[in-house]
Amino acid sequence: MSVSQQIEAVYQRAIALRDRATERPTEPDLLEAALKELYFVLEELHTADDELNRQNQALSASQFELTAERQRYQTLFELAPDGYLVTDQQGKIYHANRAASRLLAVDQNRLVGKPLVVLIDPHDRSQLQQRLHRPLASTPWEITLTARQAAPLTLAIATTHLHDSRGQATTILWSLRDITQRYQMEQALQAAHTDLEHQVALRTAELVEANEQLQQEIEENRQAEHTIRYQSHLIDVATDAIYVLDPHQHITFWNRGAETLYGWTATEVLGKNVEALLGESDALADPQTTVEAGGWQSETNHQRKDGQRVTVLSRHSRVNSATDGPTSVLVVDTDITEKKQLEAEFLQTQRLESLGVLARGIAHDLKNILMPVSIVPQLLLKELPDANATTRELLESLKRAAQRGTALAQQILAFASQPQGKPTQLRVEDLIQEVQAFAHHAFPQSIAIEVHSEADLKPVCADATLLYQVLLNLCVNARDAMPNGGTLTISAQNAHLQDRPEGSPEAGPGDYIAITIADTGTGIAPDILDRVFDPLFTTKPEGQGSGLGLSTVAKIVKDYRGFVRVVSEVGSGCQFQVYLPAARASAPSSAAD
C-alpha cells in the first residue's frame, strides 16, 4: 500500500471516528477539537504528498536530461578529433576514445586496463613517470611514437588531474593531439629559415655592393642633373622659342621663350599637334625629311594664341634617341617679325628716297616746261582783247591746266623735300580750332564737325604750317569719304606709351599727343588698308586725287619722330590717329604765330 493510500485510510477512519463520537452525548466538545486537529494533520499530509509527487516528476525529468547529456558527452568523447584517455594515478587506462586508439595503434577495447607507459617509446617513459608523480606539473609536452605506427607520430600531451570530495587526486584526463604535420612544417620552416638567413647574407652582400654602385650612380646623376638644370636654365632664359616634336609632330617640350613668343603655356601645348596649334605653313619641312637630312631651316609665319601672325626663322634639328626609339626634332624659332618690318621699311625708305630724287627732277623740269605754257595764255588774252568767247574759253582752260600742273609739280617738290621751317612748340588745340574754322566754311553743310580736346594738353614741337597741312589733308580725305554727309570728329588727348610702337622704329616709349580724325564715311577695304600711305596710290576717280596726300602726312609725322595708325571698317567709317611726341613744358606758341 502506497503512502497516499495509507493517508487516505487514516483520513477515512478519522471521519468515521468523528461520526461515532457525535452520537454519544458525553464530552462532545473535547472530541470535536481532537477531530479538527486530526483533520488539519491529514490535510497537511495531503499537501506533502502532492509536493512529493511533483518532486518525483522533476527528479525523473532531471534523470532523463542527465542521461541525454551523458550520452551527448560520451558521443563527443568518442568522436573528438583529438585522443582522450582516462587513467588512475598510476596510469592505468579506464577509458579511451577512437582517436586515442588510432594514435596509439591499439584496438579501443584492448586499451582498457593497460598501463599507458607500455604504449609509448622507451625513451619517453621516464618523462611520463615524472608527470604521474607530479600532478601539479600540467604543462603540455611532446613525445614521438614509432613502435606500432607506419610512420612516426609526434603527439602534444596535456593532462588534467581530477579530485574527489576530499581533495585527493584520483583520476587523470589525458589529451593526445597529433601535431606531426605541424612538427614537419616547423622543421621545414626552420630549414627554410636557415636557408633564408643564408640567402639574406648573400643578398646583403650583393646589396652592399649594389648600394656602393648606386651611390656612385647617384653622384653621377646629381652631377648630370646639375648640368641638365643649368642647361635647362639656359634654355629658359633664351629669347628664342625652343620646343621638341615627336615623330607624330606632337609637342613634348616647350620653353619659356616659346611661351613668350606664342602666348601658350607649356601645360596648354604639351601633347598637341604643332600644325594644329601654330597653323600650317608652306615652309614647314616634312618630319621625315628633317630626320633624314639631320637639319633644316627656313623663314615662316606662325600664329600666336591671340590670333596675330609672327614671322620666325625656324631651325629644325634631328635629336637621336639614346635607345632605338623614335627620333625627335628640336625646333628653334627666332622672332624676326620686327626685323622683316624694318627691312620692308628700309626698302620702302630707299624706294621713297629714289622716288623723291626722281620726283624732284621731274617736278623741276615740269615747272620749267609749264612756265611758258601758263604765261602764253595770259599774254594772248591781253593781245587779243577782241577774241570771241570760244577762243577766250580755250585760253582760260589752257591757263588753268597749266596752273594745275604747276601746283602738282609744287606738291611733288614739297613731298620730295625735307620739312621747311624751324620747329617750335605749338598748342595743338589752337591748330585744331583753325582747321575747324576752315572746314566749317569750306566743307558742305551736310557734314557735321565735332571737336573734343582734353584739358591741359601738352605741347608738341613742330612747324605750324606742316602740321596744319597734316590735319587739313586728313580732314579733306574724311570729307571725300562722306559724299552724302556725315560727322567729322577731331579729338586730341595726352597719351603715354610703355613700349616702342610696333612697326615704328623711329618712335620710342614716352609721352605723346594723340590726334584723331574720324569720319562716318564708306571706310577702307582691308585689302588696301596697308597701301594707303604709299606714294601715288589713290582710290579716288581719275583727276580727283594725286595719291600724295596721305604719303605726305606719313612723311611729315615720321620726320617729327611720330607715327600714324589707321583703323577702318567698311561701311562704318575710318579713324586716323596721329601720335606726335610731347614737348617739354615751356611757353608754346599758337598756330597763328
C-alpha positions in Angstrom: 0.0 0.0 0.0 1.4 3.4 -1.0 1.8 6.3 1.3 -1.1 8.1 -0.3 -3.4 5.1 0.2 -2.3 4.8 3.8 -3.0 8.6 4.4 -6.4 8.1 2.7 -7.3 5.2 5.0 -6.4 7.2 8.1 -8.5 10.0 6.8 -11.5 7.8 6.4 -11.1 6.2 9.9 -10.9 9.7 11.3 -14.2 10.6 9.6 -15.8 7.5 11.0 -14.5 8.2 14.4 -16.0 11.7 14.3 -19.4 10.3 13.3 -19.5 7.8 16.1 -18.3 10.4 18.6 -21.2 12.7 17.7 -23.6 10.0 18.6 -22.5 10.0 22.2 -23.5 12.8 24.4 -20.6 12.7 26.8 -17.8 15.2 26.2 -18.7 16.3 22.6 -16.6 19.5 22.7 -13.3 17.7 23.6 -13.9 15.2 20.9 -14.7 17.8 18.3 -11.5 19.6 19.0 -9.5 16.5 18.7 -11.1 15.6 15.4 -10.5 19.1 14.0 -6.8 18.8 14.8 -6.7 15.4 13.2 -8.4 16.8 10.1 -5.8 19.5 9.8 -3.0 17.0 10.1 -4.5 14.9 7.4 -4.7 18.0 5.1 -1.1 18.7 5.7 -0.2 15.1 4.8 -2.1 15.5 1.5 -0.2 18.7 0.7 3.1 17.0 1.5 2.1 14.0 -0.7 1.4 16.4 -3.7 4.7 18.1 -3.2 6.4 14.7 -3.1 4.8 13.7 -6.3 5.9 16.9 -8.0 9.4 16.4 -6.8 9.4 12.9 -8.1 8.3 14.1 -11.5 11.0 16.8 -11.6 13.6 14.2 -10.5 12.6 11.9 -13.3 12.9 14.7 -15.8 16.3 15.6 -14.4 17.4 12.0 -14.7 16.3 11.9 -18.3 18.2 15.1 -19.1 21.2 13.8 -17.2 21.1 10.6 -19.2 20.8 12.5 -22.5 23.7 14.9 -21.5 25.8 11.9 -20.5 25.1 10.3 -23.9 26.0 13.5 -25.7 29.3 13.9 -23.9 30.0 10.2 -24.5 29.4 10.8 -28.2 31.6 13.9 -28.2 34.3 12.0 -26.3 34.2 9.2 -28.8 34.1 11.3 -31.9 36.6 14.0 -30.8 39.4 14.6 -33.3 41.9 14.6 -30.5 42.7 11.4 -28.5 41.4 11.3 -24.9 42.3 8.8 -22.1 41.1 8.4 -18.6 43.5 6.8 -16.2 44.1 6.3 -12.5 47.0 7.9 -10.7 49.3 5.1 -11.8 48.5 5.5 -15.5 46.1 2.5 -15.9 43.6 3.2 -18.7 39.9 3.2 -17.8 38.5 4.8 -20.9 39.9 5.6 -24.4 38.2 7.2 -27.4 38.5 6.2 -31.0 41.1 8.9 -31.8 43.3 7.6 -28.9 43.0 4.1 -30.3 44.1 5.3 -33.7 47.0 7.3 -32.5 48.3 4.5 -30.2 47.6 1.9 -32.9 45.8 -0.4 -30.4 42.2 -1.6 -30.6 39.9 0.5 -28.4 38.7 -2.4 -26.3 42.2 -3.7 -25.7 43.4 -0.3 -24.3 41.1 -0.6 -21.2 43.1 -1.9 -18.3 46.5 -1.4 -19.9 49.2 0.9 -18.4 49.8 3.9 -20.6 53.6 3.7 -20.0 53.9 0.4 -22.0 52.3 2.0 -25.1 54.9 4.8 -25.6 58.5 4.6 -26.8 61.1 3.7 -24.1 63.0 7.0 -24.3 59.8 8.9 -23.3 58.7 6.6 -20.4 60.8 8.4 -17.7 59.2 11.7 -18.6 55.8 10.0 -18.4 56.6 8.6 -14.9 57.7 12.1 -13.7 54.4 13.5 -14.9 52.4 10.8 -13.0 54.2 11.6 -9.7 53.9 15.3 -10.1 50.2 16.0 -10.6 50.7 19.8 -10.5 53.1 19.8 -13.4 50.4 20.0 -16.1 52.4 21.9 -18.7 51.9 20.2 -22.1 54.8 18.3 -23.6 55.6 16.4 -26.8 56.5 12.8 -27.5 57.2 10.7 -30.6 55.6 7.3 -31.3 57.4 4.9 -33.6 56.8 1.4 -32.3 53.4 0.5 -33.8 53.0 3.3 -36.4 53.6 3.0 -40.1 55.2 6.5 -39.8 56.5 8.3 -36.7 53.8 10.4 -35.0 54.5 13.5 -32.9 51.9 14.0 -30.1 51.3 17.0 -27.9 50.1 15.7 -24.5 48.2 17.7 -21.9 46.9 16.3 -18.5 44.2 17.3 -16.1 44.1 15.8 -12.6 40.6 15.3 -11.2 40.0 15.3 -7.4 37.4 13.6 -5.1 35.3 15.4 -2.5 38.3 15.2 0.0 40.6 17.0 -2.5 42.6 13.8 -3.3 43.7 13.3 -6.9 42.0 10.2 -8.1 41.8 10.4 -11.9 43.9 11.8 -14.8 42.4 13.0 -18.0 44.9 12.8 -20.9 44.6 14.8 -24.2 46.6 13.5 -27.2 46.9 15.8 -30.2 48.6 14.8 -33.5 51.0 17.6 -34.3 53.1 15.6 -36.8 52.2 17.8 -39.7 52.8 20.9 -37.7 56.1 19.5 -36.5 57.1 18.7 -40.0 56.1 22.2 -41.1 58.1 23.7 -38.2 61.1 21.6 -39.3 60.6 22.7 -42.9 60.2 26.3 -41.7 63.3 26.1 -39.7 65.2 24.7 -42.7 63.7 27.5 -44.8 64.6 30.0 -42.2 68.2 28.7 -42.2 68.3 28.8 -45.9 66.7 32.3 -45.9 69.4 33.5 -43.5 72.0 32.2 -45.9 70.2 33.8 -48.8 69.8 37.1 -46.9 73.5 37.1 -46.1 74.3 36.6 -49.7 71.8 39.2 -50.8 73.0 41.6 -48.2 76.5 41.3 -49.6 75.1 41.9 -53.1 73.0 44.9 -51.8 76.1 46.4 -50.2 77.9 46.1 -53.5 74.9 47.4 -55.4 74.5 50.3 -52.9 78.0 51.3 -53.5 77.4 51.3 -57.2 74.1 53.1 -56.6 75.8 55.8 -54.6 78.3 56.2 -57.4 75.4 56.4 -59.9 73.5 58.9 -57.7 76.6 61.1 -57.6 76.9 60.9 -61.3 73.2 61.6 -61.7 73.4 64.5 -59.3 76.2 66.0 -61.5 74.2 65.2 -64.6 71.1 66.8 -63.0 73.1 69.9 -62.2 74.3 70.1 -65.7 70.8 69.5 -67.1 69.3 72.1 -64.7 72.0 74.6 -65.8 71.3 73.8 -69.5 67.5 74.0 -68.8 68.1 77.4 -67.2 70.0 78.5 -70.3 67.1 77.2 -72.5 64.5 79.0 -70.4 66.4 82.3 -70.4 66.9 82.1 -74.2 64.7 84.6 -76.0 64.1 82.1 -78.9 61.2 79.7 -78.8 62.6 76.2 -78.3 60.4 73.1 -78.4 60.7 69.4 -79.2 58.4 67.4 -81.5 57.9 63.6 -81.5 57.7 61.7 -84.8 53.9 62.4 -85.0 54.5 66.2 -84.7 53.3 66.3 -81.1 54.9 68.8 -78.8 56.9 67.2 -75.9 58.9 70.2 -74.7 58.1 73.9 -74.6 60.4 76.5 -73.1 59.6 79.9 -71.6 60.8 81.7 -74.8 58.1 79.8 -76.7 55.5 80.8 -74.0 56.6 84.5 -74.5 56.6 84.3 -78.3 53.4 82.4 -79.0 51.4 83.1 -75.8 50.6 79.4 -74.8 52.0 77.9 -71.6 53.7 74.6 -71.6 50.7 73.0 -69.8 48.4 74.1 -72.7 50.5 72.8 -75.6 52.2 69.6 -74.4 50.9 66.6 -76.4 49.2 68.8 -79.0 50.0 68.8 -82.8 52.2 71.7 -83.7 50.4 72.4 -87.0 47.0 72.5 -85.3 48.5 74.9 -82.8 50.7 77.2 -84.9 48.9 76.8 -88.2 50.0 75.1 -91.4 52.8 76.7 -93.3 54.3 76.0 -96.7 57.7 76.5 -95.3 57.4 73.6 -92.8 59.6 70.7 -93.7 58.4 67.2 -93.8 59.4 65.5 -90.5 60.9 62.5 -92.3 62.9 64.9 -94.4 64.2 66.6 -91.3 65.1 63.2 -89.7 66.9 62.0 -92.9 68.7 65.3 -93.6 69.6 65.9 -89.9 68.6 69.6 -90.1 66.6 72.3 -91.9 65.8 76.0 -91.6 63.6 78.5 -93.3 61.6 81.7 -92.7 57.9 81.0 -92.0 54.8 82.6 -90.5 53.2 81.2 -87.3 50.0 82.1 -85.5 50.1 83.3 -81.9 47.5 82.5 -79.2 45.9 85.9 -79.7 45.5 85.3 -83.5 48.4 87.5 -84.6 50.9 86.2 -87.2 54.6 86.3 -86.4 57.5 85.8 -88.8 60.1 83.4 -87.5 63.4 81.9 -88.6 62.6 78.2 -87.8 65.6 75.8 -87.5 64.8 72.1 -87.2 67.5 69.6 -85.9 67.3 65.9 -85.5 67.7 64.6 -82.0 68.8 60.9 -81.9 67.2 58.8 -79.1 69.5 57.2 -76.5 67.8 53.9 -77.3 66.4 52.6 -80.5 63.2 54.5 -80.0 61.8 57.1 -82.4 63.8 60.2 -83.3 62.6 63.6 -82.1 63.0 67.0 -83.7 64.4 70.1 -81.9 62.9 73.3 -83.2 64.3 76.8 -82.5 62.2 79.7 -83.7 63.6 83.2 -83.7 61.2 86.1 -84.0 62.2 88.1 -87.0 58.9 90.0 -87.4 60.4 93.3 -86.4 63.4 92.6 -88.5 61.3 91.9 -91.5 59.3 95.1 -90.9 62.5 97.1 -90.6 63.7 95.6 -93.8 60.5 96.4 -95.5 60.5 99.9 -94.1 64.2 100.3 -95.1 63.3 99.2 -98.7 60.3 101.5 -98.7 62.5 104.3 -97.5 65.1 103.6 -100.2 62.3 103.5 -102.7 60.8 106.7 -101.4 64.3 108.4 -101.5 64.8 107.2 -105.0 61.3 108.3 -105.9 62.0 111.7 -104.2 65.1 112.2 -106.2 63.3 111.3 -109.4 60.2 113.4 -108.4 62.3 116.4 -107.7 63.9 116.2 -111.1 60.6 115.6 -112.9 58.8 118.4 -110.9 61.6 120.9 -111.6 61.6 120.1 -115.3 57.8 120.1 -115.3 57.7 123.5 -113.7 60.1 124.8 -116.4 58.0 123.3 -119.1 54.7 124.6 -117.7 56.0 128.1 -117.1 55.7 129.3 -120.7 52.5 127.3 -121.1 51.0 129.2 -118.2 52.4 132.6 -119.4 51.3 132.4 -123.1 47.6 132.2 -122.5 47.8 135.2 -120.3 49.7 137.2 -122.9 47.3 136.0 -125.7 44.3 137.2 -123.6 45.9 140.6 -123.3 47.0 140.8 -127.0 43.6 139.6 -128.3 41.0 141.5 -126.4 38.6 141.1 -129.2 38.8 137.4 -129.4 35.5 135.5 -129.4 34.2 133.7 -126.4 35.2 130.3 -127.6 38.8 131.4 -128.0 38.9 133.0 -124.6 37.4 129.9 -123.0 40.1 127.8 -124.6 42.8 130.1 -123.4 41.4 130.1 -119.9 41.2 126.3 -119.9 44.8 126.2 -121.1 45.8 128.6 -118.3 44.0 126.6 -115.6 45.5 123.3 -116.8 49.0 124.9 -116.7 48.3 126.2 -113.2 47.1 122.7 -112.0 50.2 121.2 -113.5 52.4 123.8 -111.7 50.6 123.2 -108.4 51.1 119.4 -108.9 54.8 119.9 -109.6 55.0 122.1 -106.5 53.3 119.4 -104.4 55.7 116.8 -105.7 58.6 119.0 -104.8 57.1 119.5 -101.3 56.7 115.7 -100.8 60.3 115.0 -102.0 61.8 117.8 -99.9 62.7 117.9 -96.3 60.3 119.8 -94.0 61.0 123.5 -94.2 60.7 125.9 -91.3 62.0 125.8 -87.8 60.1 123.5 -85.4 58.6 125.4 -82.4 56.4 124.4 -79.5 52.7 124.5 -80.6 49.4 124.3 -78.8 47.6 121.5 -80.7 44.2 122.8 -79.6 44.8 126.2 -81.3 45.8 124.4 -84.5 42.6 122.2 -84.3 40.5 125.3 -83.9 42.0 126.8 -87.1 41.3 123.6 -89.1 37.8 123.5 -87.7 37.1 127.1 -88.8 38.4 126.3 -92.3 36.3 123.2 -92.6 33.2 124.9 -91.3 33.3 127.4 -94.2 34.8 125.1 -96.9 33.0 121.7 -96.3 29.4 121.0 -97.2 26.7 121.7 -94.7 25.8 118.0 -94.7 28.9 117.3 -92.8 28.8 118.0 -89.0 32.1 118.8 -87.3 32.8 117.9 -83.7 35.9 118.8 -81.7 37.0 117.2 -78.4 40.2 118.2 -76.8 41.5 117.0 -73.4 42.2 119.7 -70.8 45.9 120.5 -70.2 47.1 119.1 -73.5 50.9 119.0 -73.6 52.6 121.0 -76.4 54.3 119.5 -79.4 57.4 120.6 -81.3 56.7 121.0 -85.0 56.3 123.5 -87.8 52.8 125.0 -87.6 52.4 125.1 -91.4 53.4 121.4 -91.9 51.2 120.2 -89.0 48.3 122.3 -90.3 48.9 120.6 -93.7 48.8 117.1 -92.0 45.4 117.9 -90.2 43.9 119.5 -93.3 44.9 116.6 -95.6 43.3 114.1 -93.2 40.1 116.3 -92.9 39.9 116.6 -96.7 40.1 112.8 -97.0 37.4 112.4 -94.4 35.2 114.9 -96.3 35.7 112.9 -99.6 34.8 109.7 -97.8 31.3 111.2 -96.9 29.8 112.3 -100.2 26.3 112.0 -98.7 27.2 113.8 -95.5 28.1 112.5 -92.0 30.1 113.5 -89.0 33.7 114.6 -88.9 35.3 114.3 -85.4 38.6 115.9 -84.4 39.9 114.9 -81.0 43.2 115.3 -79.1 44.4 113.8 -75.8 47.6 113.1 -73.9 48.9 109.5 -74.2 51.8 107.6 -72.6 53.3 104.6 -74.3 55.1 102.0 -72.2 56.8 100.2 -75.2 58.1 101.1 -78.6 55.2 101.2 -81.1 55.2 98.1 -83.3 56.3 98.9 -86.9 57.6 102.4 -86.0 61.3 102.2 -85.2 61.7 105.9 -85.3 59.3 106.3 -82.4 60.0 105.2 -78.8 58.2 104.9 -75.5 57.2 108.1 -73.7 54.6 110.8 -73.7 52.6 111.6 -76.9 49.8 113.8 -78.1 47.2 111.6 -79.9 45.2 113.5 -82.6 42.3 111.5 -84.0 40.5 112.4 -87.3 37.4 110.2 -87.5 34.6 110.1 -90.1 31.4 108.1 -90.6 32.0 107.5 -94.3 32.4 104.5 -96.5 35.6 103.2 -94.8 38.6 101.5 -96.3 38.7 97.9 -97.6 41.0 95.6 -95.6 42.9 94.5 -98.7 44.1 98.1 -99.4 44.5 99.3 -95.8 48.2 98.6 -95.8 48.7 100.7 -99.0 47.0 103.9 -98.1 50.3 105.6 -97.3 52.1 104.5 -100.5 53.0 107.5 -102.7 50.8 108.0 -105.8 48.3 105.4 -104.5 44.7 106.6 -104.6 41.2 105.2 -104.7 39.6 108.4 -106.0 38.4 108.8 -109.6 41.0 109.9 -112.1 41.6 113.7 -111.9 40.3 114.0 -108.3 43.4 112.9 -106.4 47.2 112.8 -106.7 47.9 110.0 -104.3 50.3 112.1 -102.4 48.1 113.4 -99.5 48.4 110.5 -97.0 52.0 109.8 -98.0 52.8 113.4 -97.3 51.1 113.1 -93.9 53.0 110.0 -93.0 56.3 111.5 -94.1 55.8 114.8 -92.1 54.8 112.9 -89.0 57.7 110.4 -89.3 60.2 113.3 -89.7 59.0 114.5 -86.3 59.5 111.0 -84.8 55.8 110.3 -84.6 53.7 107.7 -86.3 50.2 107.3 -87.8 47.7 104.5 -87.1 44.6 103.8 -89.1 41.5 101.9 -88.0 38.7 101.3 -90.5 35.6 99.1 -91.1 33.9 99.1 -94.5 30.6 101.0 -94.2 31.3 102.3 -90.6 33.9 104.9 -91.3 37.6 105.4 -90.6 39.9 106.8 -87.9 43.4 108.2 -88.5 45.4 108.6 -85.2 48.4 110.8 -85.4 50.9 110.4 -82.5 53.4 113.2 -82.0 56.0 113.3 -79.2 55.0 115.7 -76.4 57.5 118.6 -75.9 58.9 119.6 -72.6 56.8 122.2 -70.8 57.7 125.8 -71.8 55.8 128.7 -73.3 54.2 127.2 -76.5 53.3 129.5 -79.4 49.9 129.4 -81.1 49.4 128.4 -84.6 48.7 132.0 -85.6 52.2 132.9 -84.6 
